[in-house]
Amino acid sequence: MLHIHKKLSNFDCDKLIDLGEFISKEYVPKYFPGFSISIYEDSQESYYFQSKYLDKVQSRSFSKDSIFRIFSMTKPIVSTAAMQLHEKGKFNLDDSVGKFIPEWNDIKVYKSGSNGSFQVENPKRNMQMVDLFTHTAGLTYGLQKQTPVDKEYVRIGIENVVDSRGPNGSLSSNEIINLLSEIPLEFSPGDNYNYSLSIDILGFIIERISDSSLEDYLNNNIFNPLGMNDTSFYLNKEKIDRFAPIYRWNIQEDSYEKLAKNKNPKIKDIDFLNKPACFSGGGGLLSTIEDYQKFGSELLNSKLGKSDLLVSKNTADLMMSNHLPNNLDMTQLSKFPLAGEEYYKGVGYGLGGSIVIDPALNPNNSFEGDFGWGGAASTLFFISPINGFSVVFMTQVLESEETRRLSKDIRTIIRESLV
C-alpha cells in the first residue's frame, strides 16, 4: 500500500515511489516478514508505504495502527520528557546525579576482578545529569555480556530493565538503583561512551523530580497532548489483535524465527499485557507508526521554531547538539568496539539521540544535524531539520545485522528524492 501527498511533499514523488518498492524487494521476506515506513512534513503525512505481513505465516497485514515494541526508540521520548523538567529549572545538565540519587554518592569505578569480587577506585569526577543523556555515565547493559561489570548486572538480576517482568523477578526502580549502587562503573563519568541503561535511570529521576510515575508523567505531558493514544508501557487487552509478533535473526539458519525458539536470547520476550514493576525509560514502550510520527514531527517543529508544545526551540537546539566531550563522535569516544562501527563515524550523541556532526565521515548519506535513534527490533526514527522531514520505519526482528544497511538504503533513496 502506497500513499504520497504530492502537493504537500518537498520530494520528487516519482523518485520517492522507489523507496518502499526497493525495501520490499531487497529485504522482504528474506530479512523481515514485512514493514511500514512513513515520512512527515509540516506535521502531516507526505509518504506512507506498507509491505506484506506482520507474521511469518502471512495471516496479518501491516496497518497504520499496528502496535510494535519500539525498545530503544523509547529513549528520545523519555529524554524529551526530562528536558521539559530542565526547562522548568528542575535540574541543570551539570548537576550531580547524586543530587537526585543520593544512593550513588559513593559509587566507585572498576579496576579489576570478577564475579562480584572487584577492586575499585574513586571516579575522577561525579556523574552528571548530561552523562545519563549521552551514555557517558559509566553504566552499561547486562545484555552486552562483554565485561565483568556487564556480567555482574546479569548475575544480580539487572540484565535488562525492560525485563523487570521477566524471570529475574519484578524489581522496582528503587530496588534497581540500590542494586546498581553496589556495582562499580565501567569507567569514570565523562571519559568514554558506552551504550547503557542510563536513560532508564533518567526515567527514575523524572519520577523523583515530578513525584509521579514515569507512565503518568509521559501520559500527562507527551502522549495525551499529542494524541498518542496507542503508546504505552503495557497493552490494553482490547488491542491485542493489533500487536505485532516478535522475531529474532538466527545466524545459523540465515533466517528469522519466533523469539521463543531461542532459550537464551539477548532480549527476552516480555508479557506486555501486565503492568511492570517499574517503567523502562530506555526501552519499555509500545507504539504505532502514526503515534511515533506525532512525537517525531512535533520534536521537529520545536527544532524549527514552529511549536513549543513539547519543548522550546532553544531546548530542541540543545538536545540536537553533540554533547560528547571535545565534539568527538561515538567511535572516537567509545570504551569498546561498536558493532557496525563504520556507520557511527561522524555521528555524535545529543540529549537522547544520535546527531550527525560530519556527514563526510558517515557512510549513511545523512545530512548534518540529522537526529534520531533506532530500536532493537529493527525499528528506526530520525528527523532532518535541514530538510524539514521526519521518518519512522517499523518491523519486528531482533538481532538483525541488516538494520544498519537498511538505514543507509533508506537515507540514500530519500536524499536522492529531494527536490
LINMORA-V376035 format. One line per field, one symbol per residue. ss: DSSP state (@ for helix, = for strand, . for the rest). phi: phi as a letter, one per 40 degrees, with the letter a starting at -180 (. if undefined). A space follows every 50 residues. Layout:
ss = ???
phi = ???
This chain:
ss = .===......=.@@@@@@@@@@@@@@@=...=.========..======= ===.......=.....===.@@@@@@@@@@@@@@@@@........=@@@. .@@@...=======..======.....=@@@@@@.......@@@...@@@ @@@@@.....@@@@@.......@@@@@@@@....=.......=....@@@ @@@@@@@@@@...@@@@@@@@@@@@@.....=....@@@@@@=...==== ....====@@@........................==.@@@@@@@@@@@@ @@@.........@@@@@@@.....@@@..@@@@=......@@@@..===. ...===..@@@.........====.....=====....======..==.. ..@@@@@@@@@@@@@@@=.
phi = .bbbccccccbcccccdcdcccccccbbcdbbciababbbbfgbcbaaab bgbcbccgbbccacbcbbccfcccdcccccdcccccdcgcabccccdccb bcdbcbcbbcbahafgbbcbacccaccbdccccbgbcgcabdccfbbdcd ccdcccgbcacdccccccgcbcccccdcccccbcccacdgcabadacccc cdcccdccccfaccdcccccbbccccgccbbacaccdcbccccccbbbcb cccfacacdccccaccbccbcccbcccabcccabcbabcccccccccccc dcccgcabccacccccccccbcbcdffcccccbccbdccgdccbcgbcbc chacbcbadccbccfcbdgdbiabbccgcaaabbddbgbbbbbbaabcfc ccccccdcccccccccccc
